[in-house]
Each structure stands twice: as C-alpha cells, then as structure tokens.
Amino acid sequence: MMRRLINLTLSLLCLVGLLSGVAQADTGPCNPEGGTVSASYDYGNNTITEPDQNAVGTIIPAIVLQAPSGSINIVCSCTGGPYQWLWLWGDTTLPLEETINGLNYFGVPGNEYLQVALESNTSGGTYYSFPFDGKHNYSATKAYKCGASNAIAIGSTHTGSMLRVTLRIKKSFIGSSYLASTYVGSTYWTIGDVAAPSHGSIAAVDMYISGSVTVPQNCTVNAGTQIVVPLGDIFSGDFTTAGDKAKNYTPKTFNVPVECNSVNAYAQLSLRVQGTPSSSQPQALETGNPDVGIVIADSDGKVLAPNDATTSTHFTLDASSKANVSLQTYPISTTGKAPGEGTFSSLALLRVDFD
C-alpha cells in the first residue's frame, strides 16, 4: 500500500510540472487602440500595350506598394513577458477564385474583369501570400509587454507595411478597369515566444487599393458625347400599375453609334446599361420622380436592367470596326401611384464589352 501511494504522488507532481511549463510561454491576440486603421495603397495606372495580352489568364507583373508612414498602438492580451516578438497575420474576406504558383487570386468586389493576389512583408524581407498565419517581426529585444500600449510603425519597409500586388485578367475588357479604393485585406498581430493558434477578431490595419489597368482596345459611344432622348409629355393618370409602361405610350427608338480601335473587324461585342436602378422596380432607372422609372430595352424589346451584365444586348462590328446599336426607352410606374406633375429625367451609362 505504501508503494502505491508514493507512485501516485510522483505521477501527480509530474503532471503539475508539465502544465506549469506550458503556462510560462503564453500567447495572445493584440487589438488596436482606437480601432482598426485604414491604409491606402496607390497602384496607379498599369497599361497593357499588346492587344493579345488582354486575355483571360494574363498575369500582370507584380508591383510593390507602400503605405504612407505612420504608427498604430496595439494592446496585447497575454501574461508573462516582456516578449521579443510580435507576430503578423494576413487575412481577407475576398472570395478565393484561383491558386497559381503559390499565389491566391481573389475576386474584386464590383470588378468582374480582374483578380488580385496579395503578399505582405516582414522586416526580414520575406513576402507571404494572403492569407498567412503568424510571422514574427524580427525584433532584437524583449520590448513588447502584455496589457500595455505597444507602438507599431507602418509605412516604409516595416513589417506588414509593404504590399506586393499581382493582378490577373479573368475577363477581357474594353478601355480601362478600375479599382476605386477597394478593400483587399487586413493585418492582425499576436504576441508571444511563438505564434498564437489564431489571430484576434479586430484587425490592426485594413488595406485599400486604388488604381486602374488600361488595355489598347477601346470603343467610343456616340463620339464620346451624351445621347439625349426626349420622352415627351405624358398624362399623370396614364401611370396606373407598378412595373407597367404608361398607358398608350409608344417607346422611343434611338441609335447608339459605336466606334472601336484595336478591335478586330466583325468582332462580337455587347452593350449594357449602368446607372442607379429604381428601388422598387430594379429593371428601370431611377428618375427625379419617385413614382416614375425609365426602362431601356434592345430593338427586340428585351429589357436591359441597370448594372445587370446578364441583360446586355449583342452586336457585331462592321469592316471598319463600327456599329449602330438600336435601343428603345419608355417610362413605367414604379409605385402604382399617379405621379406629381412636373418634369423628370434620368442618366445612364452605356458600357461596351467583349462578348
């Protein structure tokens, strides 16, 4: 009996020793004081000079971008320390679409033509493709404390400040494709002798890219000037049913002259409508009158809903890389209510794409 008790006691002591050894190297997430900071990266305009490079799968060479210089203070949830290292994490909410040669290419919100791959750096000069887990910042001293404000520099070559951006064409386009202050990813920090199992829920920095890609092919609609289509006078009482055309109204037909450069003769193209849709009848454009919307349709009467690429109309260029596209337009009731008297108007953009 005495021997069993001694053996049991020694086993318990060994277990306690193992547990206390784990607790000595604590890790934890770091949250920014004052909330997440936004960092803007200027991609500029990247021009593709060869028409055959405007093709699905073309990878535009990477560009390294720097954020403006600044700093951010983070507070880390941990015990022990101080610690030598903070750990950088990269993450994004963009949808993953392709992985090529170790780079993850993500879809860009509001841009159907480009994919973006992101890599961020450590001060050691290594880049990591998003998303990536903890990479330490090469600190030489134990300078980072738990529960205290730790200053992190951004900009220049500091860890997490440089962004290597690679764009990939996923659909050929006409003219330019834009990234207008587009969110692409976030960086997070953790603390400890080793990387934590995961980063926290609050990003230190949200990264935004602005820029454009221009291709040699371009098309001009109506020689670059507005097309004005007068709809005429309509009785208020002719607007009776939400979604229906005004009674007895004959749609107005108009032509859209298109002239293209560096686009092959007889190429198949499409035209679509971009603008602000009516909140209650999204197939129509919004007007200054909440009870009236304006519909644009092709020559066969197919409605070209604003911002809906699936409702584009198709056409073929002639031998001179020109075309005349026939469209029609008419007003509809958006609410079923008789609209107030007065003038109304709407503005739309006509976009030409490869078919």
C-alpha positions as CSV (number, residue, x, y, z in Angstrom):
1,M,0.0,0.0,0.0
2,M,2.8,2.4,0.9
3,R,4.5,1.9,-2.5
4,R,1.2,2.6,-4.4
5,L,0.7,5.9,-2.6
6,I,4.3,7.1,-3.4
7,N,3.9,6.2,-7.0
8,L,0.6,8.0,-7.3
9,T,2.0,11.2,-5.7
10,L,5.0,11.3,-8.0
11,S,2.7,10.9,-11.1
12,L,0.7,13.9,-10.0
13,L,3.7,16.0,-9.4
14,C,5.0,15.3,-12.9
15,L,1.6,16.3,-14.4
16,V,1.6,19.6,-12.5
17,G,5.1,20.3,-13.7
18,L,4.1,19.9,-17.4
19,L,1.1,22.2,-17.0
20,S,3.0,25.0,-15.4
21,G,5.7,24.7,-18.1
22,V,3.1,25.4,-20.8
23,A,1.8,28.4,-19.0
24,Q,5.2,30.1,-19.0
25,A,5.2,30.7,-22.8
26,D,1.8,32.5,-23.0
27,T,0.5,33.9,-26.4
28,G,-2.4,36.2,-27.1
29,P,-4.1,38.5,-29.7
30,C,-3.3,42.2,-29.9
31,N,-6.1,44.7,-30.6
32,P,-5.5,48.3,-31.9
33,E,-6.2,51.2,-29.5
34,G,-8.9,53.3,-31.0
35,G,-10.0,50.7,-33.6
36,T,-8.8,49.5,-36.9
37,V,-6.6,51.8,-39.0
38,S,-7.2,52.2,-42.8
39,A,-4.1,52.2,-45.1
40,S,-4.4,53.3,-48.7
41,Y,-2.1,51.9,-51.4
42,D,-1.8,53.6,-54.8
43,Y,-1.5,51.1,-57.6
44,G,-1.5,53.9,-60.3
45,N,-2.4,53.0,-63.9
46,N,-0.9,49.9,-65.4
47,T,-1.1,50.0,-69.2
48,I,-1.1,46.8,-71.3
49,T,0.4,47.6,-74.7
50,E,-0.2,44.4,-76.6
51,P,-3.8,43.5,-77.6
52,D,-3.2,39.8,-77.3
53,Q,-2.4,40.3,-73.6
54,N,-5.9,41.4,-72.9
55,A,-6.9,37.8,-72.5
56,V,-8.3,35.5,-69.7
57,G,-5.4,34.3,-67.6
58,T,-2.9,37.0,-68.3
59,I,-1.0,37.8,-65.2
60,I,0.2,41.4,-64.8
61,P,3.7,41.6,-63.2
62,A,3.6,42.3,-59.5
63,I,4.0,45.8,-58.2
64,V,5.3,46.5,-54.6
65,L,3.3,49.3,-52.9
66,Q,4.0,51.1,-49.7
67,A,1.5,52.6,-47.2
68,P,2.0,56.2,-46.0
69,S,4.2,56.4,-42.9
70,G,2.6,56.3,-39.5
71,S,2.1,54.3,-36.5
72,I,-0.5,52.3,-34.6
73,N,-0.7,51.3,-30.9
74,I,-1.8,47.8,-30.0
75,V,-2.6,46.2,-26.6
76,C,-1.9,42.5,-26.3
77,S,-3.9,40.1,-24.1
78,C,-1.3,37.8,-22.6
79,T,0.6,37.0,-19.4
80,G,4.3,36.9,-18.7
81,G,6.8,38.7,-20.9
82,P,8.0,41.1,-22.0
83,Y,8.3,39.3,-25.3
84,Q,10.8,39.7,-28.1
85,W,8.3,39.1,-30.9
86,L,5.0,40.3,-32.2
87,W,3.5,38.1,-34.9
88,L,2.0,39.5,-38.1
89,W,-1.1,37.8,-39.7
90,G,-2.7,38.4,-43.1
91,D,-6.3,37.7,-43.8
92,T,-9.0,38.8,-46.2
93,T,-12.8,38.4,-46.7
94,L,-12.5,38.4,-50.5
95,P,-13.6,35.2,-52.3
96,L,-10.7,32.9,-53.3
97,E,-11.0,32.2,-57.1
98,E,-7.6,30.7,-58.2
99,T,-4.4,29.5,-56.8
100,I,-1.5,29.7,-59.3
101,N,2.2,29.1,-58.5
102,G,1.6,29.5,-54.8
103,L,-0.4,32.8,-55.1
104,N,-4.0,33.1,-54.1
105,Y,-6.1,35.2,-56.5
106,F,-9.2,36.7,-55.1
107,G,-12.3,38.2,-56.7
108,V,-12.6,42.0,-56.5
109,P,-15.9,43.4,-55.4
110,G,-17.5,45.5,-58.2
111,N,-14.9,44.4,-60.8
112,E,-15.7,41.5,-63.0
113,Y,-12.5,41.8,-65.1
114,L,-9.7,41.5,-62.6
115,Q,-8.5,39.2,-59.8
116,V,-5.9,40.3,-57.2
117,A,-3.2,38.4,-55.3
118,L,-1.7,39.9,-52.2
119,E,1.6,39.4,-50.4
120,S,2.8,41.3,-47.3
121,N,6.3,41.6,-45.9
122,T,8.2,41.2,-42.7
123,S,11.2,43.5,-42.0
124,G,13.4,40.5,-42.8
125,G,12.4,41.0,-46.5
126,T,10.2,37.9,-47.0
127,Y,6.8,38.2,-48.6
128,Y,3.8,35.9,-47.7
129,S,0.7,35.3,-49.8
130,F,-2.6,36.1,-48.2
131,P,-4.0,34.5,-46.1
132,F,-1.0,33.7,-43.9
133,D,-0.5,32.8,-40.2
134,G,1.8,34.4,-37.7
135,K,5.2,35.6,-39.0
136,H,7.4,37.4,-36.4
137,N,8.7,40.9,-36.8
138,Y,12.4,40.2,-36.2
139,S,12.6,42.3,-33.1
140,A,16.0,42.2,-31.4
141,T,15.0,43.0,-27.9
142,K,12.2,41.9,-25.5
143,A,10.3,45.1,-25.9
144,Y,6.6,44.1,-26.1
145,K,4.5,44.0,-22.9
146,C,1.2,42.4,-22.0
147,G,-1.7,44.8,-21.3
148,A,0.4,47.8,-22.3
149,S,0.4,50.0,-25.3
150,N,2.9,48.8,-27.9
151,A,3.8,51.1,-30.8
152,I,3.9,49.5,-34.3
153,A,5.3,51.5,-37.2
154,I,3.6,51.4,-40.6
155,G,4.9,52.6,-43.9
156,S,8.5,52.3,-45.3
157,T,9.7,48.6,-45.1
158,H,8.3,47.9,-41.6
159,T,6.7,44.5,-41.1
160,G,3.2,44.4,-42.7
161,S,3.6,47.8,-44.4
162,M,4.6,46.8,-47.9
163,L,2.0,45.1,-50.2
164,R,3.1,43.2,-53.3
165,V,0.1,43.2,-55.7
166,T,-0.4,40.9,-58.7
167,L,-3.4,41.3,-60.9
168,R,-4.8,38.6,-63.2
169,I,-7.3,39.2,-66.1
170,K,-10.3,37.0,-65.7
171,K,-12.4,38.6,-68.5
172,S,-11.2,40.7,-71.4
173,F,-12.4,44.3,-71.3
174,I,-12.5,47.5,-73.3
175,G,-10.7,50.6,-72.2
176,S,-9.9,50.7,-68.5
177,S,-10.8,48.6,-65.5
178,Y,-10.7,50.4,-62.1
179,L,-10.0,49.7,-58.5
180,A,-11.6,52.6,-56.7
181,S,-10.4,52.5,-53.1
182,T,-11.1,48.8,-52.9
183,Y,-10.7,46.8,-49.7
184,V,-8.3,43.8,-50.3
185,G,-7.1,42.5,-47.0
186,S,-6.3,43.1,-43.3
187,T,-3.3,42.5,-41.0
188,Y,-3.5,41.4,-37.4
189,W,-1.0,40.9,-34.6
190,T,-0.4,38.4,-31.8
191,I,2.3,38.3,-29.1
192,G,4.5,35.6,-27.6
193,D,7.5,33.4,-27.9
194,V,5.6,31.5,-30.5
195,A,2.7,32.4,-32.8
196,A,-0.8,32.1,-31.2
197,P,-3.2,29.5,-32.6
198,S,-5.1,32.2,-34.4
199,H,-5.4,36.0,-34.6
200,G,-8.0,38.1,-32.8
201,S,-11.2,39.4,-34.2
202,I,-10.1,43.0,-34.6
203,A,-7.8,43.9,-37.5
204,A,-4.9,46.3,-36.9
205,V,-5.0,47.6,-40.5
206,D,-7.5,47.3,-43.3
207,M,-5.8,47.7,-46.7
208,Y,-7.3,49.5,-49.7
209,I,-6.0,49.7,-53.2
210,S,-6.8,52.4,-55.8
211,G,-5.7,52.2,-59.4
212,S,-6.5,51.0,-62.9
213,V,-5.5,48.8,-65.8
214,T,-5.8,50.1,-69.3
215,V,-5.8,48.0,-72.5
216,P,-5.2,49.1,-76.1
217,Q,-8.7,48.2,-77.2
218,N,-11.2,51.0,-76.7
219,C,-14.6,51.9,-78.0
220,T,-16.3,55.3,-78.2
221,V,-20.1,55.6,-77.9
222,N,-21.7,58.5,-79.8
223,A,-18.2,60.0,-80.3
224,G,-17.9,60.5,-76.5
225,T,-21.0,62.8,-76.2
226,Q,-24.3,62.4,-74.5
227,I,-27.3,60.8,-76.2
228,V,-30.4,62.8,-75.2
229,V,-33.8,61.1,-75.8
230,P,-36.8,63.3,-75.1
231,L,-39.7,61.2,-73.8
232,G,-42.4,63.9,-74.4
233,D,-45.5,64.8,-72.4
234,I,-47.4,62.1,-70.6
235,F,-50.6,62.3,-68.6
236,S,-50.1,61.6,-64.9
237,G,-53.2,59.3,-65.0
238,D,-51.5,57.0,-67.5
239,F,-49.3,55.6,-64.8
240,T,-51.6,53.1,-63.1
241,T,-49.8,49.7,-62.4
242,A,-46.4,49.3,-60.7
243,G,-44.0,47.9,-63.2
244,D,-46.1,48.7,-66.3
245,K,-45.4,51.1,-69.1
246,A,-47.5,54.3,-69.1
247,K,-50.8,53.7,-71.0
248,N,-50.8,54.3,-74.7
249,Y,-47.2,55.3,-74.7
250,T,-45.1,54.3,-77.8
251,P,-41.5,53.6,-76.9
252,K,-38.9,56.0,-78.3
253,T,-36.3,54.4,-80.5
254,F,-32.7,55.8,-80.7
255,N,-29.4,54.7,-82.2
256,V,-26.1,54.3,-80.4
257,P,-23.1,54.8,-82.7
258,V,-20.1,52.7,-81.6
259,E,-16.6,53.1,-83.0
260,C,-13.7,50.9,-81.8
261,N,-9.9,50.9,-82.0
262,S,-7.6,47.9,-81.9
263,V,-10.6,45.7,-82.0
264,N,-10.9,43.2,-84.9
265,A,-13.4,43.9,-87.6
266,Y,-16.6,41.8,-87.2
267,A,-15.8,41.2,-83.5
268,Q,-18.7,40.2,-81.4
269,L,-19.4,42.8,-78.6
270,S,-22.1,43.5,-76.1
271,L,-23.6,46.7,-74.7
272,R,-25.2,47.1,-71.3
273,V,-26.7,49.8,-69.1
274,Q,-25.1,51.1,-65.9
275,G,-26.9,53.6,-63.6
276,T,-29.0,53.9,-60.5
277,P,-31.9,51.4,-60.5
278,S,-35.3,52.3,-59.1
279,S,-35.6,51.0,-55.5
280,S,-38.9,49.3,-56.2
281,Q,-38.5,48.4,-59.9
282,P,-34.9,47.5,-60.4
283,Q,-35.4,46.8,-64.1
284,A,-35.8,50.6,-64.5
285,L,-33.6,53.6,-64.0
286,E,-34.4,55.9,-61.1
287,T,-35.7,59.4,-62.0
288,G,-36.3,62.6,-60.1
289,N,-39.9,61.5,-59.6
290,P,-40.2,58.6,-57.1
291,D,-43.3,57.2,-58.9
292,V,-41.7,57.1,-62.4
293,G,-38.8,54.9,-63.7
294,I,-37.3,54.7,-67.2
295,V,-36.7,51.4,-68.9
296,I,-34.1,50.9,-71.7
297,A,-34.6,47.9,-74.0
298,D,-33.0,46.5,-77.1
299,S,-34.6,46.5,-80.5
300,D,-36.5,43.3,-79.7
301,G,-37.9,44.7,-76.5
302,K,-35.6,42.8,-74.1
303,V,-35.1,45.0,-71.0
304,L,-31.5,46.0,-70.3
305,A,-31.7,46.2,-66.5
306,P,-29.2,48.6,-64.9
307,N,-26.0,47.0,-63.7
308,D,-27.0,43.6,-64.8
309,A,-24.5,42.1,-67.3
310,T,-26.8,39.2,-68.0
311,T,-29.3,41.5,-69.8
312,S,-26.8,43.0,-72.2
313,T,-27.6,43.2,-76.0
314,H,-25.2,41.8,-78.5
315,F,-23.9,43.3,-81.8
316,T,-21.2,42.8,-84.4
317,L,-18.8,45.4,-85.7
318,D,-18.5,46.0,-89.4
319,A,-15.4,46.0,-91.6
320,S,-14.4,49.4,-90.2
321,S,-14.9,48.3,-86.5
322,K,-18.0,50.4,-86.2
323,A,-21.6,49.6,-85.4
324,N,-25.0,51.2,-84.8
325,V,-26.9,49.7,-82.0
326,S,-30.7,50.3,-81.9
327,L,-32.3,50.7,-78.5
328,Q,-35.7,51.9,-77.2
329,T,-36.9,53.5,-74.0
330,Y,-40.1,54.2,-72.2
331,P,-41.4,55.3,-68.7
332,I,-43.0,53.0,-66.2
333,S,-44.9,53.3,-63.0
334,T,-42.7,52.3,-60.0
335,T,-45.4,52.5,-57.3
336,G,-48.8,52.3,-59.0
337,K,-49.5,55.9,-57.8
338,A,-50.3,58.8,-60.0
339,P,-47.0,60.8,-60.2
340,G,-47.0,64.5,-59.3
341,E,-46.9,67.0,-62.2
342,G,-43.5,68.2,-63.5
343,T,-40.5,67.1,-65.5
344,F,-38.4,64.0,-64.7
345,S,-35.2,62.8,-66.1
346,S,-32.6,60.0,-65.7
347,L,-28.9,59.4,-66.5
348,A,-27.4,56.2,-67.6
349,L,-24.0,55.0,-68.9
350,L,-23.7,52.6,-71.8
351,R,-20.8,50.2,-71.5
352,V,-19.3,48.1,-74.3
353,D,-17.7,44.8,-73.6
354,F,-16.2,41.8,-75.4
355,D,-18.9,39.2,-75.9
